Amino acid sequence: MMISKFHKMIQSKVVWYIVLGVIVISFVGFFTPTMGSRDEARKARSMATLFGKDVTQEEYRSALQNTHVWYILSSGRMPGTDQETANAMRQQAWTRLAMLRKAADEKLIVSDLEVINQIQQMPLFRGQNGAFDKSAYQGILSQIGISPNLVENVVREQVAISKLMFSPVQAALIAPDELERAYHMYTDRLVFEYAVLPREQVAKDVSVTREEAEAFFNENKEMFRMPAKVRVSYVEYPVADFVAQAEVPEGAALQVYNQNIERYRIETTNETAEVEYKPFEAVEAEITDVLKENAARRLAIEQATALVADIAPKSQNENPDFKGAVAAAGLKAKTLPAFGPNDDLPGIDPTAPFKRAALGLQDDVYSSFSDAVPGKDKVYVISLEQRYASFLPDFETVESQVMEAASSKAVTETLAERSLEISDTLSAVLESGKSFKDAVVPLGLPVKATQEFDLSTQLDNEYADELVSAGINAKQGELCRPVPVDSGVLFAYVAQRTSTDPEIGMAAVRDELINGLSGVRAQRLAAGWQAALMEEADLQLNQQ
């Protein structure tokens, strides 16, 4: 069942704890109110304008939450926690808002039946027989802490978006000659011979003087810009300190067991075997520990939230009082040295969005301190001590980094020139009738060969992606273009390309190829349409 595949992603205790407690907070915790008036003011405040109309924080929060949920439902994966993924999610949330506003303007209607059909067609909720599995649906939603109402709302939005994009993607039609090319790319069996020119072999002959490095610095100063940093003080609430006070309601462990029964499935390689589950008694202690830790975390968040309320100014003319509130609570604050977005924070719970919260603090009355910042093991309240603006250092300050960057650039340029010379030489030798191995002999590089493969099989090779990308359209006996790899430059030769007649094999893969090609083209068309829509929407972010 799909649910079995899904819950394998959350088998470790750390991730399971996050799924039960922290992940849900990530959807709503950043916007959780610490003071009623403060939160209402935030919600009512316009964050931006789209199509000339205000977007409130509540609207954006909902769009961001639904973007996360749709990612999980459509991919079967939890989104990454890195900054790049967070930025992409935020951008997609704005695009989602723009598309939904456009759909509303066009009065697109989504029926309940369309929502049900879409949910039942999602691969994530299919059973072993390929049909919709209600148990899988309920189990997965329970595991990731998402309600059916939220899923239905997200899917309803997605159907509306699909209707909106129906016309733009209709241009994704596939011509017969394009289909035949795709057939050969997909079914031809290939063997590559290849050699790698090591970067180190070129680097030993390249040197950069201090004067050259300084000239490089003057031409590329922005490369060495020091990022903005913050220095903050914080109070931490270890979750472990609240475990003794935490209470688990009677019957809660059994309820979790029943609602997440698929997590306790006994795995077997025998597909015909009757499904068995671990008895409740065998996992009761584990579930109870998780629930108790979640309860302890909630207590820690409550304590942190109470501190935030004490820090906040009580009237319009007051300033926040972090030190006073901390002292009154009998707590001890800690202060970190200044740090930026790329610095590690030793001693800080890595599951807490501490760095994001700290870097987002501003030197004003309501934004100089954070709300509760929860992690798996600790909950934090953070206060800004000082912000340090980004700046351009002088050459002497970053001389070692500049020398390294200038040397790397010089090696890359030399490697590129050398690889083109080698490629021309290899082509000439191959045209004379010699083999690829013989052509490479003067270079002193070892030649390796792949096993025979096609795109429907997995090529077990460290350069698999580069080989396929360079040679998928090359003919047998053709030298591919040089390809940069981490270790140097890859030279690949199509030693064998065996084709089958499309008249014989096309019928078996026609639908798959058409769907794949149409999907790729539709994605490109959709991306272009979305970019045009965002330009029309003229997103304007307001100063907060």
N, C-alpha and C positions, 0 to 999 in steps of 0.2 A: 504493500500500500504506500501511496505517496506520503502519508503521515509518518510512516516509518523512516523514510528518507529524510523528511523534514526534522524529526526530533533527534536525528543523529547529529545535527548541527548544534544541539544544545545539551549534549550528553555530559560535558564537564561540569563540575559543581559551580565553578566561577560563572560560566555563561548561564547556567540554569538559574542561579541566584539573580543574575541581571535580568533574565527574562521574566522572572516572577516579580521582581521589585523595581529595578532601576530603569529598565528599558521603557516601561510605561511612564515613569517620571520624565523621561527624555521627551516624550510627546507633549506633556502638559506642565512639567515641573518648572520649566524656565519662566512660565507665565503664571505660576501659582501665586495668589495674592498673599502678601504679608500684612497689609493694612487695607481695609476695604476701600477707603477713599483713594489711596494710592493706586490700587489696581483698577478701579473704575475710571480714574483719570487716564490711565494708560490705554484702556480699551477704547475709550471715546476718542482719544487723540488720533488724528490721521497720520499714518505712517508714510503714505505716498499717494500719488494719483495715477490712475490708469484710465485711458480714454477721457482724461480731464475730470474724473470723479474720484472722490476720496476712497482710500483703502484703510480701514481701521486695523488696529493691532489684532482684534479678535478675528477679523476676516483673514488676515495673513496667517495667524496662528492655525486656524482651521485648514488653510491651504497647505501649510507646511506639514501638519499632521497627516493630512490625507495623501500628500505626496509620499511620505514615509510608508504609509499603509499600502498604497498601491504598489510601491516597489516590492514590498514583502509578498503581497498576493500574486503579483505577476512573475516574480523571479524565484520565489520559494527560498529567498535568502534574507538575512537581516542586513541592512545597509551598513557599510563600513563606518568607523568612528573617526577616520582621519579627516584633516581639514579640507582636503580636495573634495571628498564626498559630501561633507557638510556644505561647502560652497555650491556644489552642483545641485544639492537638494533645495537650497534656498533659491537658486535661479529658477529651478523647475517649478517651485511653488509660485513664483511670480508669473511664469508662463501659464501655469494651471489657472490662476486667477483670471488672466487675460482671456483665455479660451472659454472659461465658464461665463464671463461677462458677455463675450461675443455670442455664445450659445443662447444666453438669456435674451439678448437683443433680437436674435433670429427666432425666438419663441419655439425652440426645439423642445419637444415633449418626450419624456422617457416613461414608458409604462412599467408597471410592476412586473409584468410577464417578461419584458426585456431584461430587467434586472435579474430575475430568477434564472432565465436562460443563460445569461452571461456568467453568473456564479457557477452554475452546473457544468459549464463548458471549461472552467479553469482547470488546468492540469494539476494544480496543487491539491484539489479536492477530489481527485479521481481515485477509485479503488483499483484492486488488482485486475478487474475485468474491464478497466478503462471507462467505466461509468461513474457518475457522481456518487460519492459515498458520504452520506449524512454524518456518519460517525467520524470520518476523517475531517469533515468541515467543522464539526463541533469541537473535536479534539484539538485541532490546530489553532482555532480561535482562542480556546482556553489556554493553550500553551503560551501564546504570545500576548495574552491579555487584551484582546480586541473584541468588542461586542458585535453581535450580528447586525445591530442597527447601524453601527459605524461602517461595517463592511458594505451593507446595502447602500448607504449614502455615498460611499466612495465609488462603488460600482455604478451607481446611477449617474454620478458625475462623469465617469469614464465613458459610459455609453453616449452621453450627450456630446462629449469631446469627439468620440468616434464619428458620430453623425455630422458634426461640424466639419470634420476633416475628410468626409467621404469624397467630395468633389475633387479636392487637391490630389488625392492619391489615385484617382481613376486613370491618371496618365501612366501608371506603372504597368504598361502592357509589354509583352515580350515578343520580339520578332523571331521568325524561324531560324535565321542564321545565328542570332544571339543564343538561342536555345541549343543549337548544335555545338557552338563553341563551349557552352557550359557543360554539355554532355561529355565532351572530350576532357575538359578539365576535371570533371568528377570521376570519370571511369578509366581514363588512361592510366596504365601502370608504369611507374617511373623508377629509374635507378640513377642516383647522382654520384659522381666522383667529385671530391672537393679537397681543397687545401686552405690553410689559414696562414696569412702573413702576420706574425705576432707584432703587436704594437711595441713591445719592448725591443724588438730587433731594430726598429726604426728609431726609437727614443734614444738609444745609446749614441747615435750619431748626431743628435740635435741638442743645441745649447742656446741659452738666452742670456744676454748680458743685462746688467742692471739698467743701463740706458734704454735698452729695448723694452724691458719690463715697465719702466717709468712711462715710456711712450704709450705702451699698451694701457696703462692705468689712466693716462690723460684722455685716451680715446674711449675708455669704457668705465668712467667713474661710477656710473649707476650700478654696475655689477658689484661694487664694494660698499654700497650704501649700508650704513648700520641701521637696523630696524628700530622702530620705536619700542621702548621698554617701559615696564612699570615696576615700581617697588611697592609691595603690599604687606599689610599685617593681616593676620587671620586667627580665628578661633576654630578649633576642631572638636568634634563630638565623636569619639570612637563608638561605633555601633556596639562593640563588645561590652561597653560600660552600661548598656541598657538592657542586656539580655535577661538579667535577673528580674527586672521589672516587667518584662514583656509577657503577655498572656496569649495563649492560643485557645480560642473558644472550643468547647467540647464538640466533637464531631467534625471540626474543620479539616483535620488530616484526612478523614475518610471522604469528605466532599472533594478535596483536591485529588485524591486517588481516583475517584469515580469520574471526575471531569477530565482527567488527564490519563485515562486508562492506557492509551496507546504508548505512553512513555514507558510503561512497565511491561510491555510485550516482551516475551522471551524470544530472542532472535534465533532463527534456524535457517539453514541453507536448503532445507526440504520444503519446496514450494507447495507441496500437497499436504503437508502436515497440518493438523488442526491447530488453530491459533491458541497459544497459552500465555497467561500473564502471571507475573510474580504475585503471590498472595499479599493482601494488605498488611498482614502481620510482619512480613519480611521487609517492608519499606516504610512502615509507620514511623519509626524513629527518624529516618532520613527526612521524610516529609515534615514531621513536627519540627525538626531542627531548622529547616528552611523557613517555615512559617514563623517560628520564634525569632529568627534573625530578621525577617521582614518586619515583624511587629516592633522589634528593637530599633530598626532603622526608622520606622515611622515616629517612634518616640524621640529619636535623635533629631529628626526633621522638625518635630513640634518644638523642641527646645531651641533649636537654631532659629526657627521662625519667630519665637517669642523674643529672642535676643534682637533680631532685626527690627521688630516693632519698637523695642526700647532704644535702639540706635537712631531711628528715624526722628526727624524734627517734629516737635509737637505743635508748632505753630508756624506761620508763614515766615516769621523773622528769625527763627532759630536755625542752627546748623546741626547736622548729625553729630552724635557724640559716641563714637565707637569705643574710645578708651573708658569713658564713664560707664557705659552700659556693661562693658566687659568686667570692670572692677566691681560694679554693683552685683553682678551675677556670680562673683567669686571665681572667675575664670582667668586664665593666663593667655595673653595673646603672643603670637610668634610673628617675626618679621623675616621675610625672604629678601635676599639680595636682588637687585634689579634683574629682570629676565625679559626675554622676547619670545616671539612665537616659535622659534626653533630651539629654545633652550630646554634642557631636562630639568625636572623639579624633584630632586631626591627627597624622599620622605612623604611626598604627596600621593594620596590614593590615585593610581592611574585610571581607575574607572570613573572618577569624578571629573566633570568638565571644569576643573579648577582654572586651568590656563585660559580657556575661552572666557570664563566669567571675569577673571582678573584683568585681562587685556581689554575687556569691554567697559571697564569702569571709567567714569569721567569725573573731572574735578568740578562737580556742582552739587547742589544740596541733595538731590534725590538719586543721583547716579554714582556717587562716590563709594557706595557700599552695596554688597550683593544681597540677593535673597539667599535662602538656604541652598547650598550646592551639594547635592547628595552623591555619594559613591557607594560602592559595595561595603567598604569597611569603615569609612568615615564620612561625616557630613561637615561642611565648612560654612563659615560666614567670613567674607573677605572685605577689607577696607583699603581704599587707595591711600598710599602715603605720598607717592609722587609719580608723575608721568615724565618720561624722557623722550623728546621728539627724535624722529629719525634724522640722521645727519650724514654728510659725506666726510669721511676721514681723509687725512693727508696721506701721501704715499708711504712715508716712513712708518706710519701706524700699522699699515696692512701690507708691508713689503713682502713678507713671506707668502701671504695668500696670493698677491699679485704675481710673484715669481712662479708659483705653482700654476696659476691660471694661464699665464703667458707661455710657459713651457708646454702645457697641455695643448694650447692652440697651435703652437709651432709644430708639435708632433702630429697633430691631426691633419694639418695642412700638408706636411711632408708625406704622411701616410697616404693621403688622397692622391697626391701627385705620383707617388711611387706605384700605387695600385693601378692607376690608369696606364702607366708605362708597362707594367707587368701584364695587364690585360691585353694590350696591343701586341706584346711579344708572344703571349700564349696563343692568341688568335692566329698569328702568322705561322707559328709552328704547327698548330692543328690543321691549318689549310694545306700544309705540305704533306699531310697524310700521317703524321705521327700521333701517338696516343696522348691522352691528357697526362698520364703518368710520366711519359718521356718528356713532354713539354715542361713539366714542373721540375725535373731533375736538376737543371742549373740553379734553381732557387734554393735547393737544399731543404725543401719543405716536405713533410710526410703527406702522402695522399691516402685518403680514406674513401670508402664507398658505403652508401646506404643499402639497406635491404630493399627489395622490390616492394612498392606500396602504391596505393591510390588514395584519393582524398576521403574515401569512406573508411579507411583504416588509419590507425595511429602510427605515425612515424616516430620510432623511438630513437631520437637523436637530439643532441644538445642544440643543434642548429636547425631543427625541423622547421620552425616558422620562417627563418631566413631563406632556407633552401626552397621551400614551397613558394614563397613570395617571389623569389628571383626567377624560378624556373617553371612555374606552372604553365606559362604560355610558350616556353621555348621548345624548339624541335629537337629530335634526337641528333646528337653530334654537335650541338650548339653550346658555345661558352656563354654563361650568363653574365650579366653585369656584376662588377664587384660590389659586395655588400658589407657595410661596416657592421662589426659585431663588437661586443665588449672587449674581447681579447685582441682585436686587430681588424683585418679585412678578410672576408671569405671569398674564395674563387671557386665557383661551382660549374660543373660540366654535366650535361644531360647524356649519360652513357647509354641509356636505354629508354625508349618511350613506345609502349605497345598499346595500340588502339583497337577498339572493336567497332564494327559497323553500326552506325546509328539506326539503320533500318532494322537491325536485329535486337539491339539492346535498349533503344529509346523508350519503348512502351513501358518497361518496368520502372523507369525513373522519371518519366515525363512530369507527372503531377508534382513530385517532390522538387524537381528543378524549377518548374514554373512558380511554385509557392515560394521557394527560396529566393529566386530572382525578383519576383514581384515584391516580396517582403523587403529586400534590400533597397530596391528602387523606391518603394513606398516610404521607407524610413528617410531616404534622402529628400524626397519631395515634401514629406511632413516637416522635416527639419527646416527646409527652406521656407515653407509656409508659416511655421511658427516664428521664424526670425522676422518675416515680413509683418506678421501680426503684432509682435512686440514693438516693432518700429512704429506701426500705426497707433499702438496703445500709448506710446510716448511715456514710459514709466519715469516718474519723477519722485525720488526719495526725499522726504522732508527731513529737515534738521531736527534731531531729537534732543 
